[in-house]
């Protein structure tokens, strides 16, 4: 799924390319992905000007005068800017053509994403839009507020990081990077973290996410390309810090990548990989 660095980059590129332009064409190929909270269909956008592209939680919201088109890409959704004469992708869900001659294409090979056409600001009609947590790169994300959030948690720290009702918006890739930066095992329980651990975790979140935002922007890849090759432990074999073998642990059905030496287990019952050799 697109995570915060991806969403911010995509948002900036789409604003640059499309804001101020009017919709002159539309096509919906996969109706199962689209929900309409207003009477009509995607043709309601014809002739409307795109006023802004904003991010709310894990949604990108396209503001067309009195209508919002809110898209949650989820696992496999991605956006693409294309020319009308370019061949349409097999996984195309919908496209909007603008008076500049550019098409915005939304693709999703799994059809797991969700798109909602809503009255402007009526976000109650889109599942998950009201449940967004605190923006981890905002001034409101202070150490004090984070420690307060953490004190109320009884789950594992990786699950907490990925809970979008608490924090906005961290997924598998950056959860692993944050825990590596903080030196915490992914199965550590939140309730066992000291105040110093919590502060270090907060600082790791800010550091990892801001560096990732800067790196994704610096690469300036097309918006349908995920930039992940700079990550330190996710999908890696060897720890860049100590040279140990990177291991995987299952956390609620998801693979968590970690270094057993830099992120040692903190409770009994977990495999102690440090005793198995490098």
N, C-alpha and C positions, 0 to 999 in steps of 0.2 A: 504494500500500500504506500502511496505517497505520504511522507512524513513532513514535519514542519519545514525543514530546509527546502524540500522539493516544492511544497505548496507555495512558499514565499517566492521562490524563483518563477514558478509557473504564473503566479498572480502578476508579478511585475512584467513578465514578457507579454501576457495577454492584455494588460492595460496599455502597454506601449503600442501594441499592434491594432487594437480594436476599439478602444474607448473613443466615443464621438462618432462612430460609424453606425449606419443603419442596416438592418437586416433586409435583404432582398430575395433570399431563398432559404428554404428549409427542407430537411428530409429526416424522417424518423424510420429507421430500419428495424429496431428492436423495441417494440412497444412495452415489453415486459419490464424494461428498466425505467420507463417514464411514468411518473404520477402527476395527475392534474388536479390541483386544488381550486381551479377556476374553471368555468364553463368554456369548453373549446379544446383546441389542441395546439401543437407547436406553431401553427400558422398565425396564432395571435401575436407572434413576435414580428411578423412581416411589417415593414415600415417603421418599426420602433428603433430608437437610437439607444445604443449601449452607453449608459451614463457612467458606469463604474464596474470594477471587478473587485470584490472584497472577499476576505477570508473570515469564516466564522467556524471555529472548531476545525473539524476535518472536512468541511464543505468549502467549495469555491462558489460564490454567489455572483451571478451576472445580473446587474440592475438595468432593466429596460424600462425606463420611465416609470410606469405604475405597476410593473410586473418584475418578479425575481425568478430567475432560473438558478436553482440551487443544486449542485452536483457533489455527491460524495463518491469518490472513485473506488473506495474500499480496496479489495485485494489486487485487482488487475486493471482497473480503469486508468486511462491516460488520455491526455489532450494532444492535438496536433494542429498546427497551422499549415494549410495546404493551398495550392492553386486549383481552380475548378477543373483544369485539364488533367490533373493527376489522378491516377487510378484509385478508386475507393478501396479501402482496406476490407478484408473479409470479416474483421471483427468490428466494423463500424456500427455504432449504436444510433447516433444522430449527427447531423451537421447543420451549421448555420452559415449562410453565405452573406458577406457584407458588401456594401457599395464600393469598397476599396478593391474588390476582386479577390479578397482573401476568404478562405473558408476555415471556420473553426470546426474541427472534427473531434468527436468524443468516441473513443474506442474502448472495448471491454471484451476480451476473449472469454471471460467466465460469466458475463452478464450478472455479476454480483453487485456492481455499483448501483446507486440510486440517484435519479434526477427528478426534481420536483419543480413544476411551474406553479408559482404562488402569486397571490396579491402581495404587493411590496410590503415587506416587513412581517408578513404573516407566517413566521417561522414555526409556529405551533403545528402547522400542517405537515411538517417534514420531520419524520422520525429521527431523533438524535440531535436535532439542531439546538434544542434548549438545554442539553445536558453537558455543554462544553465546560471544561475546567479552566484553570487559570493559565494565561499565556506565559510560558516559561521564559520568554525574552522581554516581557513587559516590566516596567518599573514596579508594578504591584507584586511581582514575584520576589519577595524579600526572604532573607533567611528566616526571619521570625514567622512569617506566614507559612513557609514550607514546613518548619518544625512543628507548627500547630497542626497542619494537615497530617503529618506523619504520625503524630501521637495518637490519632484516632484510628489508625489502621491496625488490623490483626492478620493481614495476609503477607505473602512473600513480597520482597521489595521489587522484584521485576514486574509482578502483577500490578503493584501500585503505580509504577512508572508508566505502564501502558493503559491505565484506567483513564479514559478520556473525560470522565465525569470529574476527575480531580486535576489532571494535568493536560495541557493542550500543546501539541499533538505529537506524542512519542509512540513509535511502533517497535517492531522487533529489532531492526538494525541499530537504532540509536539507543535503545534500552541496553543492549549489550555493550555499546561503546561507553555509555555513562557509567555502568557498573565497573567496567575495566578501569576507567579513569579514577573512580572512587575506591577501587580495591575491594569491592564487595562481591561475595558469592551471590549468584542470582537467586538461590533458594534461602537466603537470609530472611528471617522474619522481621518485619518492620519494628515490632515491639522490643526487639533485642538491641536496636541501634541506640548508642549513646548520643548525647547532644552533639558532641564533636563529630560523630559519624554522620549525623543528620546534616550538620553544616557543611561537611565535606561533600556529601551527596548533592546538596543544593548547588554548591560551587561547580561540581562536576557537570551537572545538568547545563548550567549557563555556559560553561567553557566549551563543552562538546557541541552543543547546539549552535552557538554563535560561530565557532570555527567551521562547522559544517555549512551553515548559511553562506559564509564568506567563500568557502571552497566551491560550492555548487554554483554560485554566481560567477566566480572567477573562470570556471570551465566554460560557461556559456554554451552548453550543449543544446540541441533541439529539445523542446519541452516534453517530448515523449520518451526521452532517454533518461534512465535512472543513473545517477552518478554515485557509485558505491565503492569504487576501487581504492579510495583513500582510507577506508575504515581499517581499524587496527586489529580487531578480533573477529568480527562478523564474517563467517565463511572463510576464515583463515586457518592455516595448519599450524603455524608457529607463532608464539608470542613475540612481538617485536621488542619487548622490554627485557625478558630474561631468557628467551630461546626455548622455553618449554613447549610441549605439544599443547595446542589449544584443544579443549574438550567440549563436548556438548552435554547438556542436561535437559531433560524434558520438564517444562513448566506449563502445566495445564494444556498439554497437547502441542506446545510450541517448543522448538529447539532454541535453547539459550547457549551461546558460545562464550566461553570464559577460559582464563588461564588459572589452573589449579594452584600455582605457586604465588601469583600476584593477587589472586582472589580466593584465599583458602576457605574451606568449609568451616562453618561456625557452629555446627550442631551435629550430634550423633546421628547415625543412620545414613549419612551421605558417603558416597565413595571418596576415599582419600587418594586422589590420583598422585599425590606427591610421593607415595610409597611404591609406586609402580615403575619409577624411573622415567626419564624424559623420552 
